[in-house]
Amino acid sequence: MNYELFNGMLNRLRLATSSAEVEDIVGELHRLTDHADYAERIRAEQAIMTARKKCGSLPRDTKANSRQVAGSHYRSDIQHWDYVVANNLGYFEGQITKYVTRWRLKNGVQDLHKARHFLDKLIELQEEEECGPTSAYVDQE
């Protein structure tokens, strides 16, 4: 990816003063980041959301955070997906925080068991990464 062009577009987006200008840049930015890695796409989307909010070009009823698709146990002051993105959490960490956050409002102790199951898997993967496969995966002679 052309990082000079990417950073230039992000700067143009920060300086945009109208909805039309923002949307023109958004189209260009999406084409540029179409095959970029995850971090650049997230950075671009965050800049787009900021610019749209600043220019008032994001209708309230189309924002994902303003709509509720499932039960009330998913609603909070901070949406879980925003927390995951803001803290750059991986899949297992996201699942753990999801279940720990909602356990009192949804499935009680069952959600705590689910969180622990994901935590056990995360620990297992981390230990394998640091120490190599555990003896359970190594052929015993």
ZAZA-578839 format. One record per atom (N, C-alpha, C): residue number from 1; residue in one letter; y, z, x. Coordinates in nm, 2 decimals. Atoms other than C-alpha are relative to their C-alpha. Layout:
BEGIN
+-------+---------+--------+--------+--------+
! nuvex ! koldren !      v !      w !      u !
+-------+---------+--------+--------+--------+
!   NUM !       A !      Y !      Z !      X !
...
+-------+---------+--------+--------+--------+
This chain:
BEGIN
+-------+---------+--------+--------+--------+
! nuvex ! koldren !      v !      w !      u !
+-------+---------+--------+--------+--------+
!     1 !       M !  -0.12 !   0.00 !   0.08 !
!     1 !       M !   0.00 !   0.00 !   0.00 !
!     1 !       M !   0.12 !   0.00 !   0.09 !
!     2 !       N !  -0.12 !   0.01 !  -0.07 !
!     2 !       N !   0.35 !  -0.07 !   0.11 !
!     2 !       N !   0.08 !   0.13 !  -0.03 !
!     3 !       Y !  -0.06 !  -0.13 !   0.02 !
!     3 !       Y !   0.49 !   0.28 !   0.15 !
!     3 !       Y !   0.16 !  -0.01 !   0.00 !
!     4 !       E !  -0.15 !   0.01 !   0.00 !
!     4 !       E !   0.85 !   0.17 !   0.22 !
!     4 !       E !   0.04 !  -0.05 !  -0.14 !
!     5 !       L !  -0.03 !   0.04 !   0.14 !
!     5 !       L !   0.85 !  -0.02 !  -0.11 !
!     5 !       L !  -0.02 !   0.11 !  -0.10 !
!     6 !       F !   0.04 !  -0.11 !   0.09 !
!     6 !       F !   0.68 !   0.27 !  -0.29 !
!     6 !       F !   0.11 !   0.10 !   0.00 !
!     7 !       N !  -0.11 !  -0.10 !  -0.01 !
!     7 !       N !   0.94 !   0.52 !  -0.16 !
!     7 !       N !   0.13 !  -0.05 !  -0.05 !
!     8 !       G !  -0.12 !   0.06 !   0.05 !
!     8 !       G !   1.22 !   0.28 !  -0.24 !
!     8 !       G !   0.00 !   0.00 !  -0.15 !
!     9 !       M !   0.01 !   0.00 !   0.15 !
!     9 !       M !   1.10 !   0.25 !  -0.60 !
!     9 !       M !   0.02 !   0.14 !  -0.06 !
!    10 !       L !  -0.01 !  -0.14 !   0.04 !
!    10 !       L !   1.07 !   0.63 !  -0.63 !
!    10 !       L !   0.15 !   0.04 !   0.00 !
!    11 !       N !  -0.14 !  -0.02 !  -0.01 !
!    11 !       N !   1.43 !   0.65 !  -0.51 !
!    11 !       N !   0.08 !  -0.07 !  -0.11 !
!    12 !       R !  -0.07 !   0.08 !   0.11 !
!    12 !       R !   1.55 !   0.38 !  -0.76 !
!    12 !       R !  -0.03 !   0.07 !  -0.13 !
!    13 !       L !   0.03 !  -0.07 !   0.12 !
!    13 !       L !   1.37 !   0.57 !  -1.03 !
!    13 !       L !   0.08 !   0.13 !  -0.02 !
!    14 !       R !  -0.08 !  -0.13 !   0.00 !
!    14 !       R !   1.55 !   0.90 !  -0.94 !
!    14 !       R !   0.15 !  -0.03 !  -0.04 !
!    15 !       L !  -0.14 !   0.04 !   0.02 !
!    15 !       L !   1.88 !   0.71 !  -0.96 !
!    15 !       L !   0.03 !  -0.07 !  -0.13 !
!    16 !       A !  -0.01 !   0.08 !   0.12 !
!    16 !       A !   1.81 !   0.52 !  -1.28 !
!    16 !       A !   0.08 !   0.08 !  -0.11 !
!    17 !       T !  -0.09 !  -0.06 !   0.10 !
!    17 !       T !   2.06 !   0.59 !  -1.56 !
!    17 !       T !  -0.02 !  -0.04 !  -0.15 !
!    18 !       S !   0.03 !   0.04 !   0.14 !
!    18 !       S !   1.92 !   0.41 !  -1.86 !
!    18 !       S !  -0.15 !  -0.02 !  -0.02 !
!    19 !       S !   0.14 !   0.01 !   0.04 !
!    19 !       S !   1.59 !   0.38 !  -2.04 !
!    19 !       S !  -0.05 !  -0.14 !   0.05 !
!    20 !       A !   0.04 !   0.14 !  -0.03 !
!    20 !       A !   1.58 !   0.00 !  -1.98 !
!    20 !       A !  -0.03 !  -0.01 !   0.15 !
!    21 !       E !   0.01 !   0.00 !  -0.15 !
!    21 !       E !   1.63 !   0.05 !  -1.60 !
!    21 !       E !  -0.13 !   0.08 !   0.04 !
!    22 !       V !   0.12 !  -0.08 !  -0.03 !
!    22 !       V !   1.36 !   0.32 !  -1.59 !
!    22 !       V !  -0.13 !  -0.08 !  -0.03 !
!    23 !       E !   0.12 !   0.07 !   0.04 !
!    23 !       E !   1.11 !   0.10 !  -1.78 !
!    23 !       E !  -0.03 !  -0.12 !   0.09 !
!    24 !       D !   0.01 !   0.11 !  -0.10 !
!    24 !       D !   1.18 !  -0.20 !  -1.54 !
!    24 !       D !  -0.07 !   0.05 !   0.12 !
!    25 !       I !   0.06 !  -0.06 !  -0.13 !
!    25 !       I !   1.10 !   0.02 !  -1.24 !
!    25 !       I !  -0.14 !   0.05 !  -0.02 !
!    26 !       V !   0.14 !  -0.05 !   0.03 !
!    26 !       V !   0.79 !   0.17 !  -1.41 !
!    26 !       V !  -0.10 !  -0.11 !   0.01 !
!    27 !       G !   0.09 !   0.12 !  -0.01 !
!    27 !       G !   0.64 !  -0.18 !  -1.45 !
!    27 !       G !  -0.03 !  -0.04 !   0.14 !
!    28 !       E !   0.01 !   0.03 !  -0.14 !
!    28 !       E !   0.70 !  -0.25 !  -1.09 !
!    28 !       E !  -0.09 !   0.10 !   0.07 !
!    29 !       L !   0.07 !  -0.11 !  -0.06 !
!    29 !       L !   0.57 !   0.09 !  -0.98 !
!    29 !       L !  -0.15 !   0.00 !  -0.04 !
!    30 !       H !   0.14 !   0.01 !   0.04 !
!    30 !       H !   0.25 !   0.05 !  -1.18 !
!    30 !       H !  -0.07 !  -0.11 !   0.07 !
!    31 !       R !   0.06 !   0.12 !  -0.07 !
!    31 !       R !   0.18 !  -0.29 !  -1.03 !
!    31 !       R !  -0.03 !   0.04 !   0.15 !
!    32 !       L !   0.02 !  -0.04 !  -0.14 !
!    32 !       L !   0.23 !  -0.14 !  -0.68 !
!    32 !       L !  -0.11 !   0.10 !   0.02 !
!    33 !       T !   0.09 !  -0.11 !  -0.02 !
!    33 !       T !   0.02 !   0.16 !  -0.73 !
!    33 !       T !  -0.14 !  -0.02 !  -0.07 !
!    34 !       D !   0.12 !   0.03 !   0.08 !
!    34 !       D !  -0.26 !  -0.01 !  -0.93 !
!    34 !       D !  -0.12 !   0.03 !   0.08 !
!    35 !       H !   0.12 !  -0.02 !  -0.08 !
!    35 !       H !  -0.50 !   0.02 !  -0.64 !
!    35 !       H !   0.03 !   0.11 !   0.11 !
!    36 !       A !  -0.04 !  -0.10 !  -0.09 !
!    36 !       A !  -0.33 !   0.31 !  -0.46 !
!    36 !       A !  -0.09 !   0.12 !  -0.01 !
!    37 !       D !   0.09 !  -0.12 !   0.01 !
!    37 !       D !  -0.51 !   0.64 !  -0.39 !
!    37 !       D !   0.06 !   0.09 !  -0.11 !
!    38 !       Y !  -0.03 !  -0.09 !   0.11 !
!    38 !       Y !  -0.50 !   0.92 !  -0.64 !
!    38 !       Y !   0.13 !   0.08 !   0.02 !
!    39 !       A !  -0.12 !  -0.08 !  -0.03 !
!    39 !       A !  -0.22 !   1.12 !  -0.47 !
!    39 !       A !   0.13 !  -0.08 !  -0.02 !
!    40 !       E !  -0.11 !   0.08 !   0.03 !
!    40 !       E !   0.02 !   0.83 !  -0.48 !
!    40 !       E !   0.02 !  -0.03 !  -0.15 !
!    41 !       R !  -0.02 !   0.03 !   0.14 !
!    41 !       R !  -0.05 !   0.75 !  -0.84 !
!    41 !       R !   0.05 !   0.12 !  -0.07 !
!    42 !       I !  -0.05 !  -0.13 !   0.06 !
!    42 !       I !   0.00 !   1.12 !  -0.94 !
!    42 !       I !   0.15 !   0.01 !   0.03 !
!    43 !       R !  -0.14 !  -0.01 !  -0.04 !
!    43 !       R !   0.33 !   1.12 !  -0.74 !
!    43 !       R !   0.09 !  -0.10 !  -0.08 !
!    44 !       A !  -0.07 !   0.10 !   0.08 !
!    44 !       A !   0.44 !   0.80 !  -0.92 !
!    44 !       A !   0.01 !   0.05 !  -0.14 !
!    45 !       E !   0.00 !  -0.04 !   0.14 !
!    45 !       E !   0.35 !   0.94 !  -1.26 !
!    45 !       E !   0.09 !   0.12 !  -0.02 !
!    46 !       Q !  -0.09 !  -0.11 !   0.01 !
!    46 !       Q !   0.54 !   1.26 !  -1.20 !
!    46 !       Q !   0.14 !  -0.05 !   0.01 !
!    47 !       A !  -0.14 !   0.05 !  -0.01 !
!    47 !       A !   0.85 !   1.07 !  -1.09 !
!    47 !       A !   0.03 !  -0.08 !  -0.13 !
!    48 !       I !  -0.03 !   0.08 !   0.12 !
!    48 !       I !   0.82 !   0.84 !  -1.40 !
!    48 !       I !   0.03 !   0.10 !  -0.12 !
!    49 !       M !  -0.02 !  -0.10 !   0.11 !
!    49 !       M !   0.79 !   1.14 !  -1.64 !
!    49 !       M !   0.14 !   0.07 !   0.02 !
!    50 !       T !  -0.13 !  -0.06 !  -0.03 !
!    50 !       T !   1.10 !   1.30 !  -1.47 !
!    50 !       T !   0.11 !  -0.09 !  -0.04 !
!    51 !       A !  -0.10 !   0.10 !   0.03 !
!    51 !       A !   1.30 !   0.98 !  -1.50 !
!    51 !       A !   0.01 !  -0.02 !  -0.15 !
!    52 !       R !   0.00 !   0.02 !   0.14 !
!    52 !       R !   1.20 !   0.93 !  -1.86 !
!    52 !       R !   0.06 !   0.11 !  -0.08 !
!    53 !       K !  -0.06 !  -0.12 !   0.07 !
!    53 !       K !   1.29 !   1.28 !  -1.96 !
!    53 !       K !   0.15 !   0.00 !   0.03 !
!    54 !       K !  -0.15 !   0.00 !  -0.03 !
!    54 !       K !   1.63 !   1.25 !  -1.78 !
!    54 !       K !   0.07 !  -0.10 !  -0.08 !
!    55 !       C !  -0.07 !   0.10 !   0.08 !
!    55 !       C !   1.71 !   0.93 !  -1.96 !
!    55 !       C !  -0.03 !   0.00 !  -0.15 !
!    56 !       G !   0.03 !  -0.01 !   0.14 !
!    56 !       G !   1.56 !   1.04 !  -2.29 !
!    56 !       G !  -0.08 !  -0.11 !  -0.06 !
!    57 !       S !   0.07 !   0.11 !   0.05 !
!    57 !       S !   1.33 !   0.75 !  -2.31 !
!    57 !       S !  -0.15 !   0.03 !  -0.03 !
!    58 !       L !   0.14 !  -0.04 !   0.04 !
!    58 !       L !   1.01 !   0.94 !  -2.38 !
!    58 !       L !   0.00 !   0.07 !  -0.14 !
!    59 !       P !  -0.01 !  -0.06 !   0.13 !
!    59 !       P !   0.98 !   0.99 !  -2.75 !
!    59 !       P !  -0.09 !   0.13 !  -0.01 !
!    60 !       R !   0.07 !  -0.13 !   0.00 !
!    60 !       R !   0.86 !   1.35 !  -2.83 !
!    60 !       R !  -0.14 !  -0.02 !  -0.06 !
!    61 !       D !   0.13 !   0.00 !   0.06 !
!    61 !       D !   0.57 !   1.25 !  -3.05 !
!    61 !       D !  -0.10 !  -0.08 !   0.08 !
!    62 !       T !   0.10 !   0.07 !  -0.08 !
!    62 !       T !   0.41 !   1.03 !  -2.79 !
!    62 !       T !  -0.04 !   0.07 !   0.13 !
!    63 !       K !   0.04 !  -0.07 !  -0.11 !
!    63 !       K !   0.39 !   1.29 !  -2.52 !
!    63 !       K !  -0.13 !   0.08 !  -0.03 !
!    64 !       A !   0.13 !  -0.06 !   0.02 !
!    64 !       A !   0.04 !   1.42 !  -2.47 !
!    64 !       A !   0.01 !   0.15 !  -0.03 !
!    65 !       N !  -0.01 !  -0.14 !   0.02 !
!    65 !       N !   0.15 !   1.78 !  -2.45 !
!    65 !       N !   0.06 !   0.04 !  -0.13 !
!    66 !       S !  -0.05 !  -0.03 !   0.13 !
!    66 !       S !   0.32 !   1.76 !  -2.79 !
!    66 !       S !  -0.10 !  -0.01 !  -0.11 !
!    67 !       R !   0.11 !   0.03 !   0.10 !
!    67 !       R !   0.00 !   1.66 !  -2.97 !
!    67 !       R !  -0.11 !   0.10 !   0.02 !
!    68 !       Q !   0.12 !  -0.09 !  -0.01 !
!    68 !       Q !  -0.29 !   1.89 !  -3.05 !
!    68 !       Q !  -0.12 !  -0.08 !  -0.06 !
!    69 !       V !   0.11 !   0.08 !   0.04 !
!    69 !       V !  -0.62 !   1.71 !  -3.07 !
!    69 !       V !  -0.11 !   0.09 !  -0.05 !
!    70 !       A !   0.11 !  -0.09 !   0.04 !
!    70 !       A !  -0.86 !   2.00 !  -3.10 !
!    70 !       A !   0.05 !   0.14 !  -0.04 !
!    71 !       G !  -0.03 !  -0.13 !   0.05 !
!    71 !       G !  -0.86 !   2.37 !  -3.18 !
!    71 !       G !   0.12 !   0.07 !   0.08 !
!    72 !       S !  -0.11 !  -0.07 !  -0.05 !
!    72 !       S !  -0.58 !   2.62 !  -3.11 !
!    72 !       S !  -0.03 !   0.07 !   0.13 !
!    73 !       H !   0.03 !  -0.07 !  -0.13 !
!    73 !       H !  -0.76 !   2.77 !  -2.81 !
!    73 !       H !   0.04 !  -0.09 !   0.12 !
!    74 !       Y !  -0.05 !   0.09 !  -0.11 !
!    74 !       Y !  -0.63 !   2.47 !  -2.61 !
!    74 !       Y !   0.15 !   0.01 !   0.02 !
!    75 !       R !  -0.15 !  -0.01 !  -0.01 !
!    75 !       R !  -0.26 !   2.55 !  -2.68 !
!    75 !       R !   0.04 !   0.12 !   0.08 !
!    76 !       S !  -0.06 !  -0.11 !  -0.07 !
!    76 !       S !  -0.06 !   2.76 !  -2.44 !
!    76 !       S !   0.13 !  -0.04 !   0.05 !
!    77 !       D !  -0.13 !   0.04 !  -0.05 !
!    77 !       D !   0.28 !   2.77 !  -2.28 !
!    77 !       D !  -0.01 !  -0.10 !   0.11 !
!    78 !       I !   0.03 !   0.10 !  -0.11 !
!    78 !       I !   0.14 !   2.58 !  -1.98 !
!    78 !       I !  -0.13 !  -0.07 !  -0.03 !
!    79 !       Q !   0.12 !   0.07 !   0.03 !
!    79 !       Q !  -0.11 !   2.31 !  -2.06 !
!    79 !       Q !  -0.09 !   0.00 !   0.13 !
!    80 !       H !   0.09 !  -0.01 !  -0.11 !
!    80 !       H !  -0.42 !   2.34 !  -1.85 !
!    80 !       H !   0.00 !  -0.12 !   0.10 !
!    81 !       W !   0.00 !   0.12 !  -0.08 !
!    81 !       W !  -0.41 !   1.98 !  -1.73 !
!    81 !       W !   0.12 !  -0.01 !   0.09 !
!    82 !       D !  -0.12 !   0.00 !  -0.09 !
!    82 !       D !  -0.05 !   2.03 !  -1.60 !
!    82 !       D !  -0.02 !   0.10 !   0.11 !
!    83 !       Y !   0.03 !  -0.10 !  -0.11 !
!    83 !       Y !  -0.17 !   2.34 !  -1.41 !
!    83 !       Y !  -0.09 !  -0.06 !   0.10 !
!    84 !       V !   0.09 !   0.07 !  -0.09 !
!    84 !       V !  -0.46 !   2.14 !  -1.26 !
!    84 !       V !   0.07 !  -0.10 !   0.09 !
!    85 !       V !  -0.08 !   0.10 !  -0.08 !
!    85 !       V !  -0.23 !   1.86 !  -1.15 !
!    85 !       V !   0.10 !   0.06 !   0.10 !
!    86 !       A !  -0.10 !  -0.07 !  -0.08 !
!    86 !       A !   0.04 !   2.09 !  -1.02 !
!    86 !       A !  -0.06 !   0.07 !   0.12 !
!    87 !       N !   0.06 !  -0.07 !  -0.11 !
!    87 !       N !  -0.20 !   2.28 !  -0.81 !
!    87 !       N !  -0.11 !  -0.08 !   0.07 !
!    88 !       N !   0.09 !   0.09 !  -0.07 !
!    88 !       N !  -0.41 !   1.98 !  -0.70 !
!    88 !       N !  -0.14 !   0.05 !   0.00 !
!    89 !       L !   0.13 !  -0.05 !   0.01 !
!    89 !       L !  -0.73 !   2.13 !  -0.82 !
!    89 !       L !  -0.10 !  -0.11 !  -0.02 !
!    90 !       G !   0.11 !   0.10 !   0.01 !
!    90 !       G !  -1.06 !   1.95 !  -0.80 !
!    90 !       G !  -0.07 !   0.03 !  -0.13 !
!    91 !       Y !   0.07 !  -0.01 !   0.12 !
!    91 !       Y !  -1.31 !   1.91 !  -1.08 !
!    91 !       Y !  -0.05 !   0.14 !  -0.03 !
!    92 !       F !   0.06 !  -0.13 !   0.03 !
!    92 !       F !  -1.50 !   2.23 !  -1.04 !
!    92 !       F !   0.11 !   0.11 !  -0.02 !
!    93 !       E !  -0.11 !  -0.10 !   0.01 !
!    93 !       E !  -1.18 !   2.44 !  -0.99 !
!    93 !       E !   0.07 !  -0.01 !  -0.14 !
!    94 !       G !  -0.06 !   0.02 !   0.14 !
!    94 !       G !  -1.04 !   2.28 !  -1.31 !
!    94 !       G !  -0.09 !   0.06 !  -0.11 !
!    95 !       Q !   0.09 !  -0.05 !   0.11 !
!    95 !       Q !  -1.35 !   2.37 !  -1.51 !
!    95 !       Q !   0.00 !   0.15 !   0.00 !
!    96 !       I !   0.00 !  -0.14 !  -0.01 !
!    96 !       I !  -1.35 !   2.72 !  -1.38 !
!    96 !       I !   0.13 !   0.06 !  -0.06 !
!    97 !       T !  -0.13 !  -0.05 !   0.06 !
!    97 !       T !  -0.98 !   2.78 !  -1.47 !
!    97 !       T !   0.00 !  -0.02 !  -0.15 !
!    98 !       K !   0.00 !   0.03 !   0.15 !
!    98 !       K !  -1.03 !   2.62 !  -1.81 !
!    98 !       K !  -0.08 !   0.10 !  -0.07 !
!    99 !       Y !   0.09 !  -0.10 !   0.07 !
!    99 !       Y !  -1.32 !   2.85 !  -1.91 !
!    99 !       Y !   0.06 !   0.14 !   0.01 !
!   100 !       V !  -0.06 !  -0.13 !  -0.01 !
!   100 !       V !  -1.15 !   3.16 !  -1.77 !
!   100 !       V !   0.12 !   0.02 !  -0.08 !
!   101 !       T !  -0.12 !  -0.01 !   0.07 !
!   101 !       T !  -0.83 !   3.08 !  -1.94 !
!   101 !       T !  -0.02 !   0.01 !  -0.15 !
!   102 !       R !   0.01 !   0.01 !   0.15 !
!   102 !       R !  -0.97 !   3.02 !  -2.29 !
!   102 !       R !  -0.11 !   0.10 !  -0.05 !
!   103 !       W !   0.12 !  -0.07 !   0.04 !
!   103 !       W !  -1.27 !   3.26 !  -2.30 !
!   103 !       W !   0.03 !   0.10 !  -0.12 !
!   104 !       R !  -0.03 !  -0.10 !   0.11 !
!   104 !       R !  -1.10 !   3.52 !  -2.53 !
!   104 !       R !   0.02 !  -0.07 !  -0.14 !
!   105 !       L !  -0.04 !   0.07 !   0.12 !
!   105 !       L !  -0.99 !   3.25 !  -2.78 !
!   105 !       L !  -0.11 !  -0.10 !  -0.05 !
!   106 !       K !   0.10 !   0.10 !   0.04 !
!   106 !       K !  -1.31 !   3.03 !  -2.80 !
!   106 !       K !  -0.14 !   0.06 !   0.00 !
!   107 !       N !   0.14 !  -0.04 !   0.00 !
!   107 !       N !  -1.66 !   3.13 !  -2.70 !
!   107 !       N !  -0.03 !   0.13 !   0.07 !
!   108 !       G !   0.02 !  -0.13 !  -0.05 !
!   108 !       G !  -1.61 !   3.47 !  -2.55 !
!   108 !       G !  -0.08 !   0.00 !   0.13 !
!   109 !       V !   0.07 !  -0.01 !  -0.12 !
!   109 !       V !  -1.86 !   3.57 !  -2.28 !
!   109 !       V !  -0.07 !  -0.13 !   0.04 !
!   110 !       Q !   0.07 !   0.12 !  -0.03 !
!   110 !       Q !  -2.04 !   3.24 !  -2.30 !
!   110 !       Q !   0.09 !  -0.09 !   0.09 !
!   111 !       D !  -0.10 !   0.08 !  -0.08 !
!   111 !       D !  -1.72 !   3.07 !  -2.15 !
!   111 !       D !   0.00 !   0.07 !   0.14 !
!   112 !       L !   0.00 !  -0.06 !  -0.13 !
!   112 !       L !  -1.73 !   3.33 !  -1.87 !
!   112 !       L !  -0.12 !  -0.04 !   0.08 !
!   113 !       H !   0.12 !   0.05 !  -0.06 !
!   113 !       H !  -2.09 !   3.23 !  -1.80 !
!   113 !       H !   0.02 !  -0.14 !   0.05 !
!   114 !       K !  -0.03 !   0.14 !  -0.04 !
!   114 !       K !  -1.98 !   2.87 !  -1.79 !
!   114 !       K !   0.08 !  -0.01 !   0.12 !
!   115 !       A !  -0.09 !   0.00 !  -0.11 !
!   115 !       A !  -1.70 !   2.95 !  -1.55 !
!   115 !       A !  -0.08 !   0.04 !   0.13 !
!   116 !       R !   0.08 !  -0.05 !  -0.12 !
!   116 !       R !  -1.95 !   3.14 !  -1.32 !
!   116 !       R !  -0.09 !  -0.11 !   0.04 !
!   117 !       H !   0.09 !   0.11 !  -0.03 !
!   117 !       H !  -2.19 !   2.85 !  -1.34 !
!   117 !       H !   0.07 !  -0.11 !   0.09 !
!   118 !       F !  -0.08 !   0.09 !  -0.08 !
!   118 !       F !  -1.92 !   2.61 !  -1.21 !
!   118 !       F !   0.04 !   0.06 !   0.13 !
!   119 !       L !  -0.04 !  -0.07 !  -0.13 !
!   119 !       L !  -1.81 !   2.87 !  -0.95 !
!   119 !       L !  -0.12 !   0.00 !   0.09 !
!   120 !       D !   0.12 !   0.00 !  -0.08 !
!   120 !       D !  -2.17 !   2.90 !  -0.83 !
!   120 !       D !  -0.02 !  -0.14 !   0.07 !
!   121 !       K !   0.02 !   0.13 !  -0.05 !
!   121 !       K !  -2.19 !   2.52 !  -0.79 !
!   121 !       K !   0.11 !  -0.03 !   0.11 !
!   122 !       L !  -0.11 !   0.02 !  -0.10 !
!   122 !       L !  -1.85 !   2.51 !  -0.61 !
!   122 !       L !  -0.03 !   0.07 !   0.13 !
!   123 !       I !   0.04 !  -0.07 !  -0.12 !
!   123 !       I !  -1.97 !   2.78 !  -0.37 !
!   123 !       I !  -0.11 !  -0.07 !   0.08 !
!   124 !       E !   0.12 !   0.07 !  -0.06 !
!   124 !       E !  -2.30 !   2.60 !  -0.31 !
!   124 !       E !   0.05 !  -0.13 !   0.08 !
!   125 !       L !  -0.05 !   0.12 !  -0.06 !
!   125 !       L !  -2.11 !   2.27 !  -0.23 !
!   125 !       L !   0.08 !   0.04 !   0.13 !
!   126 !       Q !  -0.08 !  -0.04 !  -0.11 !
!   126 !       Q !  -1.87 !   2.45 !   0.00 !
!   126 !       Q !  -0.08 !   0.05 !   0.11 !
!   127 !       E !   0.09 !  -0.05 !  -0.11 !
!   127 !       E !  -2.14 !   2.63 !   0.19 !
!   127 !       E !  -0.08 !  -0.12 !   0.07 !
!   128 !       E !   0.07 !   0.12 !  -0.05 !
!   128 !       E !  -2.33 !   2.30 !   0.23 !
!   128 !       E !   0.09 !  -0.08 !   0.10 !
!   129 !       E !  -0.10 !   0.07 !  -0.08 !
!   129 !       E !  -2.01 !   2.14 !   0.36 !
!   129 !       E !   0.02 !   0.07 !   0.14 !
!   130 !       E !  -0.03 !  -0.08 !  -0.12 !
!   130 !       E !  -1.95 !   2.42 !   0.61 !
!   130 !       E !  -0.12 !   0.02 !   0.09 !
!   131 !       C !   0.12 !  -0.04 !  -0.08 !
!   131 !       C !  -2.31 !   2.50 !   0.72 !
!   131 !       C !  -0.11 !  -0.11 !   0.00 !
!   132 !       G !   0.11 !   0.10 !   0.02 !
!   132 !       G !  -2.51 !   2.19 !   0.63 !
!   132 !       G !  -0.09 !   0.05 !  -0.12 !
!   133 !       P !   0.09 !  -0.03 !   0.11 !
!   133 !       P !  -2.79 !   2.19 !   0.37 !
!   133 !       P !  -0.06 !   0.14 !   0.01 !
!   134 !       T !   0.07 !  -0.13 !   0.00 !
!   134 !       T !  -2.94 !   2.53 !   0.27 !
!   134 !       T !  -0.15 !  -0.02 !   0.02 !
!   135 !       S !   0.14 !   0.01 !  -0.02 !
!   135 !       S !  -3.30 !   2.60 !   0.34 !
!   135 !       S !  -0.08 !  -0.05 !  -0.12 !
!   136 !       A !   0.07 !   0.05 !   0.11 !
!   136 !       A !  -3.39 !   2.51 !  -0.01 !
!   136 !       A !  -0.01 !  -0.15 !   0.00 !
!   137 !       Y !   0.00 !   0.14 !   0.00 !
!   137 !       Y !  -3.31 !   2.15 !   0.07 !
!   137 !       Y !  -0.06 !  -0.06 !   0.13 !
!   138 !       V !   0.05 !   0.04 !  -0.13 !
!   138 !       V !  -3.46 !   2.14 !   0.42 !
!   138 !       V !  -0.16 !   0.01 !  -0.01 !
!   139 !       D !   0.15 !  -0.01 !   0.00 !
!   139 !       D !  -3.83 !   2.05 !   0.46 !
!   139 !       D !  -0.05 !   0.12 !   0.08 !
!   140 !       Q !   0.07 !  -0.11 !  -0.07 !
!   140 !       Q !  -4.04 !   2.35 !   0.55 !
!   140 !       Q !  -0.12 !  -0.05 !   0.07 !
!   141 !       E !   0.12 !   0.04 !  -0.08 !
!   141 !       E !  -4.30 !   2.29 !   0.82 !
!   141 !       E !  -0.09 !   0.11 !   0.02 !
+-------+---------+--------+--------+--------+
